[in-house]
Amino acid sequence: MIRRWLAPAPWLIGMLLCGALPALAVAQSEDAQQPAKPLVVEAGREGYAFDRPRILAQQRLLGVAHGVSLLALTCLDLPAHLDATLTAYVPWREGQESTIALAQRDLARHYFGMRAHEARWTDLVNALNLKNQLELGAGSKELAAACETLPTVLRRPRYALAAQFRLQGLLAEATTGIEAELRGSWCRGHLDGLAREVFDARFDAWYEINAPRQAAAAEVLKTEWPVEAPAESFEAWEKELRRDATVSGRAADCLEFSEKLKRPQAALRNLFAPPEETTP
């Protein structure tokens, strides 16, 4: 239940390939002149990374970027919308450049490991099994309406990609912290003797280190809430988590949980860490 909200919005499916107008043209030209065998996604990395918050956020972010870029390219072919599209899209794309580039690097590492440096636009598209064209008919009223509203749409919070990525990171930290609290409470009620003492020591150490970061994330989320979020507000989301979360298992599972809490990967500050770069 807790991770269900991470699923990409339906309108994002079928969108990935992004880039500034000149860069996109160059990439397509290079692909045509130098055909290469598509890269193969590493085993276990297919599709959307529902168990890796940072990667899933990047998949969604790049989907948004591609949707905008693909629509902008299409609107440039409509004389009535050419000037307005350029005026709105070019500065937006320049402002998102570093955020989009980071998403591309993260996803290339995630999907292709040691061959990440070889990844092309088409490789990322294939990795996510996405389409590379709008499903809006040329000359259709729907396309004209989309082009008409594009300049206004780009001013909405959803398209401030760096800000949305930051909020998704904070949401992942706050959610993981709450989940850890819930499991900690459950385990303390199902352990006794030495096993309980060991668990208490390990969980308390983790909580002392991570509670301030969890609280800081929650405070930000109370006033800044991601567009793609699981509830209407942080307060509503926390209430839902604490009400609906189901924790079960055995005493051995609790000791394994406390063992994991000792590892660097369990620190909230590392939850949104980028994929490690692997060299050939």
Backbone as JSON, one array per atom type, in Angstrom:
{
  "sequence": "MIRRWLAPAPWLIGMLLCGALPALAVAQSEDAQQPAKPLVVEAGREGYAFDRPRILAQQRLLGVAHGVSLLALTCLDLPAHLDATLTAYVPWREGQESTIALAQRDLARHYFGMRAHEARWTDLVNALNLKNQLELGAGSKELAAACETLPTVLRRPRYALAAQFRLQGLLAEATTGIEAELRGSWCRGHLDGLAREVFDARFDAWYEINAPRQAAAAEVLKTEWPVEAPAESFEAWEKELRRDATVSGRAADCLEFSEKLKRPQAALRNLFAPPEETTP",
  "N": [[0.82, -1.21, 0.0], [1.88, 1.26, 0.84], [3.72, 2.09, -1.11], [2.23, 2.49, -3.36], [1.54, 4.96, -4.43], [3.67, 5.78, -5.88], [3.56, 5.05, -8.49], [3.79, 5.99, -11.92], [1.99, 8.74, -13.32], [-0.71, 8.16, -15.61], [-0.6, 9.77, -17.95], [2.06, 10.17, -18.27], [3.17, 7.91, -19.27], [4.72, 6.66, -22.13], [6.3, 8.77, -22.7], [9.55, 10.06, -22.91], [12.06, 10.72, -24.23], [14.05, 13.56, -24.21], [15.24, 16.97, -24.58], [16.98, 19.96, -25.59], [15.93, 21.9, -28.42], [17.93, 22.15, -30.57], [19.79, 20.26, -29.64], [18.33, 17.89, -29.61], [17.86, 17.51, -32.31], [20.46, 17.11, -33.21], [21.13, 14.76, -31.84], [19.3, 12.94, -32.97], [20.22, 13.01, -35.59], [22.79, 11.95, -35.31], [22.16, 9.38, -34.44], [21.01, 8.4, -36.76], [23.14, 8.48, -38.57], [25.07, 6.9, -37.38], [24.29, 4.04, -36.76], [23.68, 1.95, -34.02], [23.88, -0.99, -32.01], [21.23, -1.53, -29.82], [21.49, -0.84, -26.31], [21.41, -3.23, -23.65], [19.22, -3.61, -21.01], [20.22, -4.04, -17.65], [19.81, -7.07, -15.79], [16.95, -7.29, -13.76], [16.5, -4.59, -13.66], [14.51, -3.67, -15.25], [11.82, -1.66, -16.5], [9.81, 0.43, -14.29], [11.25, 1.76, -11.31], [10.05, 0.98, -8.6], [10.92, 0.39, -6.08], [13.02, 2.04, -5.58], [13.34, 5.11, -4.64], [14.67, 7.5, -5.62], [15.39, 6.88, -8.27], [12.89, 6.29, -9.4], [11.69, 8.78, -9.15], [13.3, 10.21, -10.92], [12.67, 8.91, -13.3], [10.04, 9.7, -13.65], [10.38, 12.46, -13.74], [11.94, 12.81, -16.04], [10.12, 11.91, -17.86], [8.18, 13.94, -17.79], [9.72, 16.07, -18.78], [10.26, 15.15, -21.35], [7.67, 15.02, -22.42], [6.99, 17.73, -22.55], [8.99, 18.71, -24.31], [8.52, 17.2, -26.6], [5.96, 18.02, -27.3], [6.49, 20.73, -27.73], [8.2, 20.63, -29.98], [6.4, 19.68, -31.86], [4.53, 21.75, -31.91], [6.0, 23.76, -33.06], [5.77, 23.31, -35.71], [3.46, 24.44, -36.38], [2.49, 27.33, -37.72], [0.93, 29.32, -36.45], [1.51, 29.05, -33.81], [4.2, 29.11, -33.47], [5.95, 31.32, -32.65], [5.07, 31.88, -30.0], [5.55, 29.43, -28.81], [8.36, 29.13, -29.0], [9.15, 31.34, -27.44], [8.24, 30.62, -24.91], [9.14, 27.97, -24.45], [11.99, 27.74, -24.88], [13.44, 29.33, -22.82], [12.39, 27.95, -20.62], [13.38, 25.35, -21.02], [16.15, 25.81, -20.92], [16.37, 26.56, -18.28], [15.85, 24.17, -16.99], [17.92, 22.54, -17.63], [20.22, 21.44, -16.17], [18.96, 19.83, -14.29], [17.57, 17.96, -15.86], [19.72, 16.77, -17.19], [21.0, 15.52, -15.05], [19.08, 13.63, -14.38], [19.17, 12.05, -16.66], [21.78, 11.0, -16.46], [21.59, 9.54, -14.05], [19.64, 7.62, -14.71], [20.84, 6.29, -16.84], [23.01, 5.08, -15.55], [21.6, 3.47, -13.79], [20.15, 1.71, -15.48], [22.08, 0.64, -17.26], [24.58, 0.24, -16.1], [27.96, -0.46, -16.27], [28.05, 0.31, -18.9], [26.89, 2.73, -19.1], [27.91, 5.13, -20.08], [27.64, 4.83, -22.77], [25.03, 5.15, -23.35], [22.24, 6.21, -25.27], [19.66, 8.46, -26.44], [17.64, 6.82, -27.5], [18.14, 4.42, -26.2], [17.38, 4.91, -23.55], [14.69, 5.41, -23.95], [13.85, 2.89, -24.91], [14.43, 1.37, -22.66], [12.5, 2.11, -20.84], [10.34, 1.33, -22.21], [8.82, 3.06, -23.87], [6.87, 5.3, -25.93], [7.65, 7.44, -28.74], [6.35, 9.59, -29.85], [3.73, 12.0, -30.15], [0.32, 11.36, -29.37], [-1.53, 12.85, -30.78], [-3.46, 13.98, -33.33], [-2.25, 15.41, -36.37], [-3.12, 18.7, -37.07], [-5.39, 18.52, -35.55], [-8.02, 19.54, -33.26], [-7.39, 19.07, -30.63], [-4.58, 19.07, -30.58], [-4.06, 21.72, -31.35], [-5.19, 23.05, -29.18], [-3.53, 22.16, -27.13], [-1.09, 23.3, -27.87], [-1.77, 25.96, -27.69], [-2.1, 26.33, -24.96], [0.36, 25.7, -23.9], [2.43, 27.71, -23.2], [1.31, 28.79, -20.83], [1.02, 26.53, -19.23], [3.67, 25.78, -18.7], [4.39, 27.41, -16.62], [3.42, 26.37, -14.35], [3.69, 24.7, -11.12], [4.25, 21.94, -11.43], [6.04, 21.77, -13.52], [8.38, 22.86, -12.7], [11.06, 21.45, -12.45], [13.39, 20.92, -10.86], [12.6, 21.77, -8.32], [10.43, 20.05, -7.84], [11.74, 17.59, -7.84], [13.36, 17.86, -5.59], [11.37, 18.0, -3.58], [10.23, 15.47, -3.83], [12.33, 13.95, -2.88], [12.39, 14.74, -0.17], [9.88, 13.84, 0.59], [10.2, 11.09, 0.31], [12.08, 10.64, 2.34], [10.65, 11.41, 4.66], [8.51, 9.59, 4.56], [9.83, 7.09, 4.69], [10.97, 7.33, 7.2], [8.68, 7.37, 8.86], [7.67, 4.83, 8.31], [9.74, 3.28, 9.4], [9.47, 3.95, 12.1], [6.96, 2.79, 12.66], [7.49, 0.06, 12.23], [9.44, -0.28, 14.16], [8.0, 0.11, 16.54], [6.24, -2.05, 16.39], [8.03, -4.22, 16.5], [9.15, -3.92, 19.02], [7.07, -4.73, 20.59], [7.03, -7.4, 20.16], [9.28, -8.7, 20.96], [11.51, -9.88, 23.49], [13.61, -10.06, 26.46], [17.1, -10.6, 25.85], [17.07, -10.28, 23.09], [15.28, -8.16, 22.74], [16.69, -6.13, 24.02], [18.93, -5.86, 22.35], [17.68, -5.07, 19.98], [16.48, -2.63, 20.8], [18.75, -1.05, 21.34], [19.94, -0.81, 18.81], [17.88, 0.29, 17.2], [17.33, 2.67, 18.57], [19.73, 4.03, 18.25], [19.75, 4.45, 15.48], [17.46, 6.04, 15.26], [18.09, 8.3, 16.76], [20.01, 9.51, 15.15], [18.64, 9.93, 12.75], [16.1, 11.04, 13.2], [16.02, 13.94, 13.47], [16.41, 14.71, 10.78], [14.24, 13.55, 9.53], [12.17, 14.98, 10.78], [12.74, 17.57, 9.87], [12.28, 17.29, 7.14], [9.54, 16.77, 7.18], [8.55, 19.21, 8.14], [9.07, 20.97, 6.03], [7.46, 19.81, 4.05], [4.95, 20.3, 5.01], [4.35, 22.8, 4.23], [5.2, 22.98, 1.61], [4.23, 21.0, -0.94], [4.57, 18.12, -2.95], [3.63, 18.0, -6.43], [3.01, 15.56, -7.69], [1.84, 13.6, -5.57], [0.88, 11.39, -2.84], [-1.36, 12.09, -1.39], [-3.59, 14.76, -0.31], [-2.22, 16.47, 1.34], [0.66, 16.75, 3.54], [-0.03, 16.14, 6.16], [-2.39, 14.65, 5.8], [-1.33, 12.49, 4.43], [0.47, 11.37, 6.3], [-1.33, 10.6, 8.29], [-2.77, 8.66, 6.89], [-0.78, 6.76, 6.4], [-0.1, 5.9, 9.01], [-2.49, 4.85, 9.78], [-3.17, 2.84, 7.94], [-0.95, 1.24, 7.47], [0.48, -1.98, 7.48], [2.16, -4.07, 9.58], [4.07, -6.92, 10.0], [5.46, -10.17, 10.82], [8.31, -12.04, 12.05], [10.23, -12.63, 15.06], [12.83, -12.93, 14.23], [12.81, -11.45, 11.9], [12.67, -8.88, 12.88], [15.14, -8.6, 14.16], [16.75, -8.78, 11.92], [15.92, -6.47, 10.64], [16.85, -4.5, 12.46], [19.53, -4.95, 12.15], [19.97, -4.09, 9.55], [19.56, -1.4, 9.93], [21.94, -0.49, 10.84], [23.53, -0.08, 8.72], [25.06, 2.07, 6.24], [23.33, 2.63, 4.1], [20.85, 2.78, 5.24], [20.55, 5.23, 6.37], [18.72, 8.23, 6.32], [19.74, 10.35, 4.89], [21.02, 9.15, 2.81], [19.09, 8.06, 1.27], [18.21, 9.18, -1.11], [20.45, 9.06, -2.63], [22.58, 9.18, -5.53], [22.86, 6.66, -8.15], [25.63, 4.42, -8.01], [28.61, 5.02, -9.83], [29.81, 2.95, -12.29], [32.77, 1.71, -13.6], [34.16, 0.51, -16.65]],
  "CA": [[0.0, 0.0, 0.0], [2.64, 2.49, 1.05], [4.45, 2.5, -2.31], [1.38, 2.52, -4.54], [1.46, 6.31, -5.0], [4.84, 6.06, -6.69], [3.3, 4.7, -9.89], [3.73, 7.18, -12.76], [0.67, 9.12, -13.82], [-0.93, 7.57, -16.94], [-0.21, 10.63, -19.08], [3.51, 10.16, -18.44], [3.59, 6.73, -20.01], [4.89, 6.96, -23.54], [7.1, 9.98, -22.86], [10.84, 10.06, -22.24], [13.13, 11.39, -24.94], [13.98, 15.0, -23.99], [16.42, 17.72, -24.97], [16.75, 21.24, -26.26], [15.62, 21.66, -29.83], [19.11, 21.82, -31.36], [20.42, 19.03, -29.15], [17.52, 16.78, -30.05], [18.1, 17.32, -33.73], [21.8, 16.52, -33.36], [21.08, 13.37, -31.37], [18.62, 12.14, -33.97], [21.09, 12.91, -36.75], [23.88, 11.02, -34.99], [21.61, 8.03, -34.43], [20.76, 7.98, -38.13], [24.4, 8.3, -39.26], [25.87, 5.88, -36.74], [23.41, 3.06, -36.13], [24.37, 1.11, -33.03], [23.04, -2.0, -31.38], [20.67, -0.98, -28.57], [22.01, -1.38, -25.06], [20.51, -4.15, -22.96], [19.02, -3.26, -19.61], [20.73, -5.05, -16.74], [18.78, -7.91, -15.2], [16.32, -6.76, -12.57], [16.35, -3.14, -13.76], [13.51, -3.36, -16.27], [10.63, -0.91, -16.1], [9.88, 1.49, -13.28], [11.94, 1.34, -10.08], [9.16, 1.3, -7.5], [11.62, 0.19, -4.81], [14.14, 2.97, -5.49], [12.67, 6.41, -4.74], [15.35, 8.48, -6.46], [15.31, 6.47, -9.67], [11.52, 6.46, -9.84], [11.48, 10.22, -9.31], [13.98, 10.61, -12.16], [11.9, 8.4, -14.42], [8.88, 10.56, -13.81], [10.86, 13.79, -14.12], [12.33, 12.78, -17.45], [8.89, 11.78, -18.63], [7.6, 15.27, -17.91], [10.58, 16.84, -19.68], [10.04, 14.69, -22.72], [6.35, 15.43, -22.86], [7.05, 19.15, -22.91], [9.83, 18.88, -25.49], [7.86, 16.61, -27.76], [4.87, 18.92, -27.68], [7.08, 21.95, -28.28], [8.66, 20.34, -31.34], [5.22, 19.57, -32.71], [3.9, 23.06, -32.04], [6.82, 24.58, -33.95], [5.35, 23.08, -37.09], [2.21, 25.17, -36.58], [2.86, 28.74, -37.8], [0.18, 30.16, -35.52], [2.01, 28.85, -32.44], [5.66, 29.05, -33.49], [6.59, 32.36, -31.83], [4.71, 31.7, -28.59], [6.21, 28.21, -28.34], [9.77, 29.43, -28.79], [9.28, 32.29, -26.33], [7.98, 29.94, -23.64], [9.86, 26.72, -24.27], [13.45, 27.86, -24.83], [13.92, 29.65, -21.47], [12.04, 26.86, -19.69], [14.32, 24.23, -21.23], [17.46, 26.23, -20.42], [16.31, 26.55, -16.82], [15.77, 22.79, -16.5], [19.0, 21.77, -18.25], [21.03, 20.66, -15.24], [18.1, 18.83, -13.66], [17.32, 16.91, -16.85], [20.99, 16.07, -17.42], [21.22, 14.65, -13.9], [18.15, 12.5, -14.53], [19.7, 11.17, -17.72], [22.94, 10.27, -15.92], [21.12, 8.57, -13.07], [18.93, 6.51, -15.36], [21.8, 5.52, -17.62], [23.73, 4.22, -14.6], [20.66, 2.49, -13.25], [19.77, 0.71, -16.46], [23.14, 0.06, -18.08], [25.78, -0.05, -15.34], [29.26, -0.1, -16.84], [27.89, 0.84, -20.25], [26.09, 3.95, -19.0], [28.47, 6.19, -20.91], [27.25, 4.58, -24.15], [23.57, 5.28, -23.48], [21.68, 7.23, -26.15], [18.25, 8.75, -26.21], [16.82, 5.65, -27.83], [18.35, 3.39, -25.18], [16.54, 5.24, -22.4], [13.32, 5.2, -24.39], [13.6, 1.45, -24.93], [14.51, 0.85, -21.3], [11.21, 2.36, -20.19], [9.29, 0.83, -23.1], [8.0, 4.24, -24.13], [6.7, 5.78, -27.3], [8.42, 8.64, -29.04], [5.56, 10.52, -30.64], [2.48, 12.39, -29.53], [-0.88, 10.72, -29.9], [-2.45, 13.94, -31.16], [-3.45, 14.05, -34.78], [-1.84, 16.67, -36.99], [-4.25, 19.52, -37.45], [-6.54, 18.26, -34.69], [-8.35, 20.57, -32.28], [-6.67, 18.74, -29.4], [-3.21, 19.55, -30.72], [-4.1, 23.19, -31.35], [-5.45, 23.47, -27.8], [-2.33, 21.89, -26.34], [-0.09, 24.31, -28.23], [-2.27, 27.24, -27.2], [-1.95, 26.42, -23.51], [1.71, 25.34, -23.48], [3.13, 28.76, -22.45], [0.74, 28.9, -19.49], [1.29, 25.28, -18.52], [5.06, 25.73, -18.26], [4.57, 28.21, -15.42], [2.85, 25.65, -13.21], [4.68, 24.04, -10.26], [4.61, 20.62, -11.94], [7.12, 21.84, -14.51], [9.6, 23.32, -12.03], [11.56, 20.09, -12.23], [14.33, 20.83, -9.74], [11.83, 21.89, -7.08], [9.65, 18.83, -7.65], [12.67, 16.52, -7.49], [13.72, 18.09, -4.18], [10.25, 17.64, -2.72], [10.1, 14.02, -3.85], [13.34, 13.43, -1.97], [11.93, 14.97, 1.19], [8.74, 12.96, 0.83], [10.74, 9.74, 0.5], [12.69, 10.6, 3.67], [9.6, 11.44, 5.68], [7.76, 8.34, 4.49], [10.67, 6.01, 5.19], [11.1, 7.52, 8.64], [7.43, 6.93, 9.48], [7.61, 3.37, 8.19], [10.68, 2.73, 10.38], [8.85, 4.1, 13.42], [5.9, 1.8, 12.79], [8.09, -1.27, 12.4], [10.11, -0.3, 15.45], [6.99, -0.07, 17.58], [5.75, -3.43, 16.3], [9.06, -5.15, 16.95], [9.31, -3.81, 20.47], [5.97, -5.47, 21.2], [7.14, -8.83, 19.83], [10.59, -9.18, 21.39], [11.77, -9.74, 24.92], [14.93, -10.52, 26.88], [18.28, -10.08, 25.17], [16.7, -9.87, 21.73], [14.68, -6.83, 22.86], [17.75, -5.18, 24.36], [19.73, -5.63, 21.14], [16.86, -4.28, 19.06], [16.34, -1.28, 21.34], [20.0, -0.32, 21.18], [20.17, -0.52, 17.39], [16.86, 1.2, 16.69], [17.49, 3.98, 19.21], [20.88, 4.69, 17.62], [19.3, 4.92, 14.17], [16.47, 7.1, 15.42], [18.77, 9.51, 17.23], [20.7, 10.11, 14.02], [17.76, 10.24, 11.61], [14.87, 11.74, 13.57], [16.05, 15.35, 13.1], [16.25, 14.87, 9.33], [12.83, 13.23, 9.24], [11.35, 16.1, 11.24], [12.99, 18.71, 8.99], [11.57, 17.0, 5.88], [8.11, 16.92, 7.44], [8.23, 20.63, 8.28], [9.03, 21.55, 4.68], [6.33, 19.25, 3.32], [3.7, 20.86, 5.52], [4.09, 24.06, 3.5], [5.48, 22.72, 0.19], [3.77, 19.64, -1.18], [4.81, 17.75, -4.35], [2.47, 17.89, -7.31], [2.73, 14.12, -7.78], [1.91, 13.15, -4.19], [-0.11, 10.36, -2.56], [-2.52, 12.62, -0.67], [-3.77, 16.19, -0.52], [-1.29, 17.21, 2.18], [1.51, 15.86, 4.32], [-0.79, 15.68, 7.32], [-3.28, 13.59, 5.36], [-0.5, 11.33, 4.07], [0.96, 10.75, 7.53], [-2.48, 9.95, 8.92], [-3.08, 7.46, 6.12], [0.28, 5.79, 6.65], [-0.2, 5.35, 10.37], [-3.76, 4.12, 9.91], [-3.31, 1.7, 7.04], [0.26, 0.42, 7.35], [0.4, -3.3, 8.1], [3.48, -4.59, 9.93], [3.98, -8.29, 10.5], [6.71, -10.88, 10.69], [8.77, -12.86, 13.17], [11.29, -12.0, 15.85], [14.04, -12.93, 13.4], [12.68, -10.35, 10.96], [12.97, -7.66, 13.62], [16.59, -8.54, 14.34], [17.3, -8.46, 10.6], [15.61, -5.06, 10.43], [17.78, -3.69, 13.25], [20.85, -5.13, 11.55], [20.01, -3.22, 8.38], [19.6, -0.02, 10.37], [23.33, -0.13, 11.13], [24.25, 0.12, 7.47], [24.96, 3.45, 5.71], [22.19, 2.77, 3.19], [19.63, 3.0, 6.02], [20.48, 6.63, 6.77], [17.81, 8.98, 5.45], [20.51, 11.23, 4.0], [21.47, 8.36, 1.67], [17.93, 7.49, 0.6], [18.12, 9.75, -2.45], [21.79, 9.12, -3.2], [22.59, 8.73, -6.93], [23.44, 5.33, -8.38], [27.09, 4.43, -8.07], [29.14, 4.97, -11.19], [30.61, 1.76, -12.51], [33.69, 1.88, -14.72], [34.45, -0.75, -17.36]],
  "C": [[0.85, 1.25, 0.0], [3.29, 2.98, -0.23], [3.54, 2.71, -3.52], [1.37, 3.88, -5.22], [2.62, 6.62, -5.92], [4.63, 5.72, -8.16], [3.17, 5.96, -10.73], [2.32, 7.46, -13.23], [0.51, 8.58, -15.24], [-0.45, 8.44, -18.08], [1.3, 10.69, -19.27], [3.98, 8.98, -19.27], [3.65, 7.08, -21.49], [5.72, 8.19, -23.77], [8.45, 9.8, -22.17], [11.86, 10.92, -22.95], [13.04, 12.9, -24.81], [15.25, 15.65, -24.51], [16.04, 19.04, -25.59], [16.56, 20.98, -27.75], [16.87, 21.35, -30.66], [19.73, 20.5, -30.94], [19.65, 17.81, -29.61], [17.76, 16.48, -31.52], [19.45, 16.66, -33.97], [21.79, 15.06, -32.97], [20.42, 12.47, -32.41], [19.48, 11.96, -35.21], [22.2, 11.91, -36.51], [23.38, 9.58, -35.0], [21.42, 7.51, -35.85], [22.07, 7.68, -38.85], [25.22, 7.15, -38.69], [24.98, 4.87, -36.02], [24.21, 2.16, -35.2], [23.38, 0.13, -32.45], [22.53, -1.45, -30.05], [21.31, -1.64, -27.34], [20.95, -2.25, -24.39], [20.43, -3.75, -21.5], [19.52, -4.39, -18.71], [19.58, -5.81, -16.08], [18.25, -7.29, -13.91], [16.09, -5.27, -12.59], [15.29, -2.73, -14.79], [12.38, -2.52, -15.68], [10.88, 0.13, -15.03], [10.4, 0.96, -11.96], [11.11, 1.71, -8.86], [9.83, 1.14, -6.14], [12.82, 1.12, -4.64], [13.62, 4.39, -5.72], [13.35, 7.4, -5.68], [15.19, 8.14, -7.94], [13.89, 6.65, -10.19], [11.19, 7.94, -10.04], [12.12, 10.72, -10.6], [13.23, 10.11, -13.38], [10.7, 9.28, -14.7], [9.29, 11.95, -14.29], [11.22, 13.82, -15.61], [11.13, 12.6, -18.36], [8.21, 13.12, -18.83], [8.4, 16.1, -18.91], [10.37, 16.43, -21.13], [8.68, 15.12, -23.25], [6.33, 16.87, -23.31], [7.83, 19.33, -24.21], [9.17, 18.34, -26.75], [6.71, 17.49, -28.24], [5.42, 20.19, -28.32], [7.55, 21.74, -29.71], [7.49, 20.27, -32.31], [4.59, 20.93, -32.96], [4.7, 23.99, -32.96], [6.45, 24.4, -35.42], [4.03, 23.8, -37.4], [2.52, 26.66, -36.58], [2.16, 29.62, -36.77], [0.73, 30.08, -34.1], [3.53, 28.9, -32.35], [6.3, 30.06, -32.53], [6.31, 32.16, -30.34], [5.41, 30.49, -28.0], [7.68, 28.47, -28.06], [9.98, 30.33, -27.57], [9.11, 31.6, -24.98], [8.92, 28.76, -23.41], [11.37, 26.9, -24.09], [13.96, 28.26, -23.45], [13.55, 28.58, -20.45], [13.06, 25.74, -19.8], [15.71, 24.58, -20.71], [17.48, 26.19, -18.89], [16.29, 25.16, -16.23], [16.98, 21.94, -16.91], [19.74, 20.88, -17.28], [20.22, 19.56, -14.58], [17.84, 17.66, -14.6], [18.59, 16.1, -17.11], [21.29, 15.1, -16.28], [20.31, 13.42, -13.99], [18.65, 11.52, -15.58], [20.88, 10.35, -17.2], [22.5, 9.18, -14.94], [20.48, 7.36, -13.74], [19.87, 5.67, -16.22], [22.58, 4.58, -16.71], [22.83, 3.11, -14.08], [20.4, 1.36, -14.24], [20.95, -0.05, -17.07], [24.47, -0.15, -17.37], [27.05, 0.45, -16.0], [29.16, 0.5, -18.23], [27.06, 2.13, -20.25], [26.59, 5.04, -19.92], [28.12, 6.02, -22.38], [25.77, 4.89, -24.41], [23.17, 6.45, -24.37], [20.22, 7.47, -25.77], [17.4, 7.5, -26.39], [16.98, 4.54, -26.8], [17.48, 3.65, -23.96], [15.06, 5.04, -22.74], [12.97, 3.72, -24.36], [13.58, 0.86, -23.53], [13.18, 1.0, -20.56], [10.03, 1.92, -21.05], [8.28, 1.93, -23.44], [7.92, 4.58, -25.61], [7.49, 7.07, -27.5], [7.66, 9.57, -29.98], [4.25, 10.81, -29.92], [1.32, 11.64, -30.17], [-1.95, 11.77, -30.15], [-2.35, 14.1, -32.67], [-3.03, 15.41, -35.3], [-3.07, 17.44, -37.44], [-5.49, 19.33, -36.59], [-6.78, 19.42, -33.73], [-7.6, 20.34, -30.98], [-5.23, 19.25, -29.44], [-3.16, 21.07, -30.67], [-4.32, 23.72, -29.93], [-4.23, 23.27, -26.92], [-1.25, 22.94, -26.62], [-0.48, 25.68, -27.68], [-1.98, 27.41, -25.72], [-0.53, 26.14, -23.02], [2.43, 26.46, -22.72], [2.62, 28.93, -21.03], [1.08, 27.69, -18.64], [2.7, 25.27, -17.94], [5.33, 26.57, -17.01], [4.01, 27.52, -14.17], [3.93, 24.92, -12.41], [5.14, 22.68, -10.77], [5.84, 20.65, -12.83], [8.37, 22.55, -13.98], [10.32, 22.06, -11.56], [12.5, 19.97, -11.04], [13.58, 20.88, -8.41], [11.03, 20.62, -6.81], [10.54, 17.66, -7.26], [13.09, 16.64, -6.02], [12.6, 17.66, -3.25], [10.01, 16.13, -2.71], [11.13, 13.37, -2.93], [12.93, 13.58, -0.53], [10.76, 14.06, 1.54], [9.21, 11.53, 1.07], [11.36, 9.61, 1.89], [11.64, 10.56, 4.77], [8.83, 10.13, 5.72], [8.56, 7.18, 5.06], [10.84, 6.11, 6.7], [9.86, 7.04, 9.39], [7.32, 5.41, 9.45], [8.54, 2.7, 9.21], [10.11, 2.84, 11.8], [7.8, 3.02, 13.65], [6.46, 0.4, 12.99], [8.8, -1.37, 13.73], [9.14, -0.55, 16.59], [6.47, -1.51, 17.58], [6.77, -4.41, 16.87], [9.25, -5.1, 18.46], [8.21, -4.55, 21.22], [6.05, -6.97, 20.96], [8.51, -9.41, 20.16], [10.68, -9.05, 22.9], [13.18, -10.22, 25.22], [16.06, -9.84, 26.13], [17.95, -9.58, 23.77], [16.1, -8.47, 21.75], [15.74, -5.79, 23.17], [18.6, -4.84, 23.14], [18.96, -4.75, 20.17], [16.76, -2.83, 19.52], [17.59, -0.45, 21.09], [20.21, 0.09, 19.72], [19.15, 0.48, 16.85], [17.03, 2.59, 17.29], [18.65, 4.75, 18.59], [20.49, 5.25, 16.25], [18.38, 6.12, 14.32], [17.12, 8.4, 15.87], [19.44, 10.25, 16.09], [19.72, 10.65, 12.99], [16.51, 11.03, 11.95], [14.91, 13.22, 13.22], [15.84, 15.58, 11.6], [14.81, 14.57, 8.92], [11.92, 14.39, 9.62], [11.51, 17.31, 10.33], [12.26, 18.52, 7.67], [10.07, 17.23, 6.06], [7.71, 18.39, 7.53], [8.15, 21.32, 6.91], [7.78, 21.09, 3.94], [4.99, 19.79, 3.81], [3.34, 22.16, 4.8], [4.34, 23.92, 2.0], [5.17, 21.25, -0.08], [3.97, 19.29, -2.65], [3.52, 17.67, -5.16], [2.04, 16.44, -7.44], [2.89, 13.54, -6.38], [0.77, 12.19, -3.9], [-1.36, 10.84, -1.84], [-2.58, 14.12, -0.88], [-2.78, 17.03, 0.27], [-0.41, 16.23, 2.94], [0.76, 15.31, 5.52], [-1.73, 14.53, 6.95], [-2.51, 12.32, 5.02], [0.0, 10.61, 5.31], [-0.16, 9.99, 8.24], [-2.82, 8.65, 8.22], [-2.04, 6.37, 6.37], [0.1, 5.11, 8.0], [-1.47, 4.53, 10.57], [-3.75, 2.82, 9.13], [-2.09, 0.78, 6.97], [0.09, -0.89, 8.12], [1.81, -3.82, 8.32], [3.31, -5.98, 10.51], [5.34, -8.96, 10.34], [7.03, -11.72, 11.9], [9.84, -12.09, 13.93], [12.57, -11.9, 15.03], [14.01, -11.78, 12.4], [13.03, -9.03, 11.63], [14.47, -7.5, 13.84], [17.29, -8.23, 13.0], [17.09, -6.99, 10.27], [16.59, -4.18, 11.2], [19.2, -3.8, 12.72], [21.01, -4.21, 10.35], [20.14, -1.76, 8.78], [21.02, 0.45, 10.69], [24.1, 0.24, 9.86], [24.07, 1.56, 6.96], [23.74, 3.66, 4.83], [20.89, 3.08, 3.93], [19.49, 4.45, 6.47], [19.6, 7.4, 5.8], [18.58, 9.87, 4.48], [20.98, 10.49, 2.75], [20.31, 7.8, 0.84], [17.82, 7.94, -0.85], [19.5, 9.87, -3.09], [21.77, 8.6, -4.64], [23.18, 7.35, -7.06], [24.96, 5.44, -8.49], [27.54, 4.31, -9.53], [30.08, 3.78, -11.31], [31.48, 1.95, -13.74], [34.01, 0.53, -15.34], [35.76, -1.34, -16.88]]
}
